[in-house]
Amino acid sequence: MPAVFLTEKPSEYVKRPRVEVENERIPFTADEIGLLWKHKSDHMAKIILIDIYTGWRPDELCELTFSEHINIKDMTAQGGKKIEAGKKRIVPFCTKVQPFIKEFYNKGFTHIVCDEDGNPLNYSKYYRAYKDYTNGIGIKHRPHECRHTFTTLLDNADINVKIKKLLLGHSSSDVTEKVYTHKTIEQLKEAVEKI
């Protein structure tokens, strides 16, 4: 006896198991970072290098303003979102990228992520500009991979786990680490200088 279906599309009743696919994040190689340094006079290379050496999420980086988040005297940025540990975190700018920060500030830019005329870029505009630029110089990475590169650089420099968590805005599950470990801005600055 033939099967009887209540619909012309029996596939509507078939549920496939959901497959979790995680986007693989690949850090920049030393050669790719070197290529960006060779192009350090390019506006977009400066922004990407700032991101590599600070580890901000791309949307967080786009929101950092000189008036509200960046302390030009101390060369730090304070901001963030996503989870409580990431909000209001302080990330120092290492001396390698400080000239870019000073340049943008002296040009009167309101944000770090701007076009060459100082017009702020939201995340989608930044993503397009980033992809156009990196494809043009032969680098195949997404903006969030700057954050993974920062994490890798911290790991390679044997930076203390608590310092890494503070810089990245990750929460700690260890009570001792949460309550009894206090790190200073100077310790954060020392850490970013090692990368």
Order of alpha helices (4+ residues) and beta strands (2+ residues): alpha-alpha-alpha-beta-beta-beta-alpha-alpha-alpha-alpha-alpha-alpha
